[in-house]
């Protein structure tokens, strides 16, 4: 009986999923901790700003993670965690650190709104976005980067007035973050004079790079008008280095639109992380597509600011399927290139061992399974080591029987 990649993955992921929920041997009363609260001292704001930090499962201080900053943090942390979990566990984005920023009493409008064109005579204080931006740049981000292992890629998510704040950052310091998800931004603010001031944004920042994903629910009126206004500016002036997407979601309310927008926005921001069109071509056309895949991930690495390699699990799955379909040499070639891309990943060697086994090169297959075993044990991944051990036993049994058969029945 052949050991499939799918079976191996289940063996490796099953225990991980269980411990991620409650921990081995946990009782019913044990809490599930999703984040830790901190207070970041701020001389700029004149207060200690509360935040919550959620680390990815299996956080490793020797690795590095992008950071997602979420405004109105307490209201959006849980659904952001859900979106990130689904996307990262399915290879659609890297596992990130999430920093949820809480508001302090009476300061939400002040912190998130740009300076008004004309001073207001009454109402709550507004127009303090420059100070809040300086807090993020000079105090919050350095605080996070000093305590956690971060990559040079940050995403800012803001809803309503948080979306307005994102527009202010884009208008004054667009490279403060690498990507932005602006959800139902309150661009009616100051009778849309602020949006009008963004018309020359790309003349002032001609080398702007990054990504903006903007949505609007069923709010209509001045809310929708402001979003269309900004969309027109982006359509007319945004350079190719600044990618953007606008989506109207009329079936969502102002309260429900953040959940869908966060998932869709992160999927769009990291859309090149899982290039399905290239995986489909690799499956259909074989190794000739490998140089294009390598070029794609080189370009992605340049944009992200850190090295991104093709995922061994995804490439391994394709190699396995080609081997099962009788395209044995294609399966071996793809697996050999995968080992050159990720020589320290046990799955690369497991993939090549599987392809070699299908081609009846059992001694070479055993060599790579042994290397996969060593790498799995070095990483402390006992589930992976157990799966490789099972594959070794099966391979030895096949060698002993001497009845290896190529796909299609050839000896």
N, C-alpha and C positions, 0 to 999 in steps of 0.2 A: 504494500500500500504506500503511495507516494505522500510525502509530507508537503503540503502546499504552503505558499506564503500566507494565505488567509488564516490557516490553522495556526501558523507560527505567530502571526499578529495577535490572534485571540489569546494565545497562551501568554504573550507578553503584556497585553493591555488589560486583560481581565483583572489581575491583582492590583494593577495601578489604579484602575477606576474604583475598585472597592475601597482601597485605603484613602483615596481622595475624598470619599464621602464621609467616612466616619472613623477610619483607622482600624487596624486589625484588633479584634478583641474588644472593641468599644462597646460600652453599655448604652442603653437607650437614652440615658440622661446626659451623655457627653455633648457639649456644644460643638457646633460647626463654626469655626472662626474663618471669616472671609476677608477680614482686613484688620489693621491695627491703627488706632487713633494716635495722632501726634499733634503738637502745637508748634508752629514755626514762628519764632520771634521775628517781628518786622519793625524796623525803625522807620521805614517808609510809610507804613500804614498806622504806626503808633499802637500796635496791638499784637497779640499772639494769635495767629490765624490757624484755626483747627483744620486738619486734613485727615484723610484715611488712606492708608497705603495697602493695596492688595498685591501680593507677590504671586507669580505663577506657580502652579504645582511643581514640586521638585526644584524650586529655585536654587541655583548654584552660583555662589559668589565668584567662582572662577569663570563663569560664562558672562554674557552681556545681553541686555534686554532693551528694546525700545520702550518708551514711556508714553502712556496715554494720560493726559491731564483732563479731568472732567469738572466743569463748573457746575454750581448747584449740586455739589457732590452727594449729599445724603439722599436726594431724590432720584439720582440716576446711577448710583453705584451698582445696585443689584442687577438691573437689566444690562448694564455695560459688561459686568462680569459674565452674564449669560451669553451675550453676543461674542465676547472674546473667547470664552470656553468652546463654543461650538465651532468657531472659525479656526482657532489655533489647533484644536484636537483633530480637525479634519484637513490640516495642511493648507489652509487658505490664508493664513497670516502667521507671523512669528508670535510666540508667547510673549506678552508684554508685562510690564509693571503698570498698575493703574494707580493714579493719584487723584483722589476725589477731594475737591476743595469746597469746604463749607463756607456759607455766608456768616457774617456776624450781624447782630441786631441793628436794623435800620440802615445797613450799608450796601445792600445788594444793588439798588439803583445807582447809588453814587459810584460804586466800584466799576460797574459794567458799562456806564454811559460816557460817550465822548463829551468834550466841552460843548456847551450850547452856543449857538450863534449869538444870541442875546441873553444876558443874565435873567434868571427868573425872579419874580417878585415874591412868590410864595410856593408852598409845596415842599416835599422832601428834597434834600440836597442831591444834586445831580452833577455829572460832568467830571468825575474823578477817574476816568479810565486810564489816563496817563500814569497816575500813581499806582494803580493796580497792575498795569503792564510792567512798570519798573519793579514792583514786588515780585512778579513772576520771573522776570529776567535776572534780577540781581540778588534775590533772596531765596525764593522757592526752588527754582531749578538747581542752583548750586547746593542747596540743602539736600535735595534728593540725590544728586549726583555724587555727593560726598559720602552718602550712607549706603547706596545701592550700586550694583554693577549694571551700568546703563550703556546703551549704544548711542551713537550720534543720530538718533531719529526720534522726534517727538511729535505727538499728535495732540491737538487741542479740540475738545468737544464743548459746544455751548448751545443752550436752548433759550429761545426768546431773547431776553436781554443779554444772555450769554452769546447768542448769535450776533447781536449788535456789537458786543465787545470784540468778537472775532473780526468783524468788518473794520473796526478801529485799528486793530493790530495790523491787518493787511494794508490799511491806508497809511500807516506810519512806520512799521517795522516788519515787513512781510516775512523776513527770514527768521523771526523769533521762534517759530515752529516750522516743521517740515510739511505738515498736512493739517487741514482744518475740516471739521464737520460742523456746519452751521445749520441748526435746526429751527425752523420757523423764526428767523431773526426779526427783531422788532425794528425794522428799518423805516417805520413811520416816524420814528423819533426826530424831533426838531423839524417837523413838516418835510421830511426827506431832504433837508438841506445837507445833512451829513452825507447821504448817498451821492448827492450831486457833487460834493467835494472830492469824491473818489474818481471822477472822470479822468483826471490826469495822473492817477496812481502809477500806471505803468510807464509814463514819461519820467516820473521821478525815480522809479525802480525798474529800469529797462531790463536788468538781469535777474528779475524776480524768478525764483524757482519754487516749486512746491505743488501742492494739490489742495483744491477746495471742493467739498461736496456740500451742496446746499439744498434744503428741502423746505416745503411749506405745506401745512395741512389745509383744512377747510376754512381758515380764518377769513379770507377774502378782504375786501376793503383796502384800507391803507397798508395792512400787513402784506397782502399779495402785491399791491402796487409797488411797494418798496423793493420787494424781491425781484419783480420784473425789471424795475429800474436798474438794479445792480446787475442782473443777468445781461441786459443790453450793453452795459459798460464792459463786462467781461467778454462778450461776444465780439465787440468792436476792437478792444485794445489788448487783451491778454496775449502775451507772447507764447510761442510753442513750449517754452520751458516751464510755463505755469499752466497746469492742467486743471480743468474744473468740470463739474457736472451739476446740473440743476434738475430737481425732480419735484413736481407738484403732486401731492398726495391728498386729493379732495375727500377720500373716504376716511381720513384720519382727523381727529380733533387736535386742538392745541395741546391737550393733555396726553393724547395717545401717540402723537407723532414721534416723540423721542425714541421709543423702543424700536420701531421699524427703521427709523433713520439711522440709529446707531449701528445696527447690524448691517444694513445696506451700505452705509457710509464706510465702515471699516472694510467690508468686502470690496468696495470700489477702490479705496485708498491702496489696499494691498492686492489689487486685482492681478498684478503681474507676478505675484508670488506663486500662483498655480496656473501656468499657461496651458489651459486645456486644449487649445488648438494645436500646440506643439506636441502634447502627449498623444493626441489623436493621430497626428502625422507620423510620430515615431512608431506607433502601433501599425500603421498602414504601410509605411515606406521603409522602416527599419533604420539601420545605422547611418544612412546618408543624412538624416535629420539631426544627428548629434552635434555637428558644428554650430547649427543655428540655435540649438538649446544652450550650448556653452556661451554663445554671443549674447543671447537674451539675458542670462544670469550675470554676465559681465556688465551689461548696461544697467541692470537692476541694482547691482552692487554699487555702481557709480552714483546712482540716484539716491540710494539709501544711506550711503556713507559708510557702509560696512560690507564685508564679503558675504554674499548669498550664493549658496551652491544648490544645484539641483537636488531635490530631496531623495535620498536613497530608497525610501519606502516606495515612492511613486515610480521611479525608474525600475526598481526591482520587480514591481508588480507587472510592468510591461514586459520585461525580460522573461518572467515566468510564463506569461500568457503566450508569448511567441514560441517558447520551448514546447509548451503543451500543444500548440497548433502545428508542430512539425518544423518550424523555422528555427532549427537548432543553432545554426551558425550565427544567425542574427541575434539570438538570445545570448550566445556566448560573447559576441563582439560588444553588445550593449553592456553586459555585465563587466567586461574587462575595462571599458571606458569608465564605468561607474566606480570601479576600484581606484582608477587614477584620479577621479574627482574627489573621492572621499575615502582615502586609504585607512583612516583611523576609525571608520564606522563599521561596526560588526555586520550591519545589514548589507553593506557592499560585498563583503566576502561571502556572506551567506547566499546572496543572489548569484554570485559567480559559481559557488559550489553547486547550487541547484542546476544552473545551466550546464555545467560540466558533467553533472550526474546524468542529466537527460541525454547528453551526447555520449554516454558510456565511458567517459574519461574519469573513472572512479578514483584512481590514486590522486590525481590533481584535485578532484572535488574534495577528497578528505583533507588535503593540505589546507584548503581555504576554510573548511569547516573548523579545523583546529585553530586557525588564526581568528575566526569569528568567535570561537569559544574564549580565547585569551582576551580579546577586546571586550567582550560582554562581561567577563569577570573583573577586568580592570575598572570598568565603569560601575561595578556594583549592581548590575542589572541581572539579578538571579533568575527572573522569569525568562529573559532572553537566553541566558546560559542553559537553562533547563530545556528550552526549545531546541537549541543547537545540539545538546546532548542526545536528545531523541533522534534528531536527524543523523547524527553520527552512528547511533546504534542501527538505524534503518539502512544506512549506507554499508555498514560492515556486513549486515545480513545479506544484502544484495551481492556484495563481493564474494561472500562465502558460497552463495548459490550458483554464481557464475552465469546467470541467465539475463543479464542486462539486455534490454531490447530498445532500439531507437523508436521514436514515434513513427507510426506507420507499419511497424512490425519487422523492420530490418534488424538483423542481429548486430 
